[in-house]
Amino acid sequence: MIQIKDVGNNRLKITYTTGDTFKFAIADDSGVQSGTTLRFQISPDGERGTMLISRIYSANGDTFTVSLTTAEAAQLLPGHTYDYRLTFINAAGEVLTTISGLLDVIWGV
């Protein structure tokens, strides 16, 4: 089972075991405008220019369902910390907001 926990200071912790499907939802409490997309990016800690994962997701109502392929999830090594960035982009291509921080990956806890 994959667990994502906000541990404060823009730091997330992911806990998972081998064979888990990496999938979670991101909701915007203020509502998502029609045509808004989410760019989900993960890079090695301190290397924002080197993206391991960069995907764009469409909203389903006010929720974006983020899922990674097996190959993408395999890049998130247990015991490592990564930078994450969530960018919400409106239908005109304008950035609405960006959220970023650190992502800790813990296996089998």
Long-range contacts (C-beta under 8 A, 24 or more apart in sequence): 7-104, 9-101, 10-99, 10-100, 10-101, 10-102, 11-101, 11-102, 11-103, 11-104, 12-84, 12-101, 12-102, 12-103, 12-104, 13-103, 13-104, 13-106, 14-76, 14-103, 14-104, 14-105, 14-106, 15-106, 15-107, 15-108, 15-109, 16-73, 16-105, 16-107, 16-108, 17-107, 17-108, 18-107, 18-108, 20-73, 21-67, 22-67, 22-68, 22-72, 22-73, 22-76, 23-65, 23-66, 23-67, 23-68, 24-65, 24-66, 25-63, 25-64, 25-65, 25-66, 26-63, 26-64, 26-66, 26-86, 27-62, 27-63, 27-64, 28-62, 28-88, 29-62, 31-62, 32-59, 32-61, 32-62, 32-63, 32-64, 32-88, 33-90, 33-91, 33-96, 34-91, 35-90, 35-91, 36-88, 36-89, 36-90, 36-91, 36-96, 37-88, 37-89, 38-64, 38-66, 38-86, 38-87, 38-88, 38-89, 39-85, 39-86, 39-87, 39-89, 40-64, 40-66, 40-84, 40-85, 40-86, 41-84, 41-85, 41-86, 41-87, 42-75, 42-76, 42-82, 42-83, 42-84, 42-85, 42-103, 43-82, 43-83, 43-85, 44-80, 44-82, 44-83, 45-80, 45-81, 45-82, 45-83, 45-102, 46-83, 47-83, 48-83, 48-85, 52-76, 52-82, 76-103, 76-105, 77-105, 78-105, 78-106, 78-107, 78-108, 79-105, 79-106, 79-107, 80-104, 80-105, 81-105
